[in-house]
Amino acid sequence: MRTGGDHGSSLASRDAAPASVCLLRLSALGDVTHVLPLVRTLRKAWPGVELTWVIGKGEHRLLDGLPGVRFLEYDKKSGLAGMRALRRELAGQRFDALLQMQVAARANLLSAFIPATRRIGYDKSRSKDLHGLFVNECIPDRPGIHVLDAIGSFCEPLGLKQTEVVWDMPVPDAAFEWAARQWPDDGTPVLMISPCSSHALRNWRAERYAALADHAAAKGWRIVLCGGRSELERTTGDAILAAMKHPAPASNVIDLIGKDTLKQLPAVLARADLLVTPDSGPMHIANAMGTKVLGLHAASNPRRSGPYSDIRYCVDRYDSAARKFLGKPAEALKWGTKVEFDGVMDLVTVEDAVEAFERYASDHQP
């Protein structure tokens, strides 16, 4: 699937094309989704470049099959032993460039085990955990941009510019076929709820999801719950179902939590008309698949980490959170500051979410 906006033509310095580039971005699901347009940019400019991506295990499952990329898994649990194993796997190789797109201490140390001539990392303002010691070049310092655009700028020291955003997630036909079997294609609009982020303080209350679901169901929408196999996701889904008043036929409420794989998830999200979720991996996967997102934001800034293509249907209480928990307006915070405190998501009300839902419904009349 090709989605995203074209903002000009690619500027490539083909004479200086590197023979090999290593991408280092281990996690998380949303962030590796942000790397896909960069991969497309590199391959479009230099079809012959050898791309290697050092990635986490779950993230590899999501992106397995991406053409023109060799994946090398690093298991975070393997520690230094895993880093040494990676170095042995790369014995005799030296990349023309390493794009070190993760500033966490583990990723910084891992990068030292990857042989490369040019080691491109973040600028000083976004560096942490001694990141600057592991790189010898930096991307441009551009505050106030989306995470995807920051990752996209990693090609600029190589003489390119990411001027269009194309995901084309590698989703097999079998995944789309599985998704098509989960509910009938009968014209009923679908509100999908992916209720949990991996950051627990970003999560909304189950009873509030239920109230939004009841509102949508009363308008004739089908409700589909999705999520992984964790205990938190299962208990949250159960709490949502228990709190719903079900003003619609039971067949219009479908529970897929724990039933799909990471390969099937993008296909399921693509079938939804609107996804409601906190700042999470499914938010960004849905956006990459062309599905609109009702993002629930208080702990994080949707302009930095919301759905890249369209934030019109997001709830934005980030400024309220900054004022309440940090004592200053959002504009006074360093770009990228998280406001992850107990109770911060209570600033997002049911009325906020219903209003955002109605904005979508108004813009997408049958």
Order of alpha helices (4+ residues) and beta strands (2+ residues): beta-alpha-beta-alpha-beta-alpha-beta-alpha-beta-beta-alpha-alpha-beta-alpha-beta-alpha-beta-alpha-beta-alpha-beta-alpha-beta-alpha-alpha
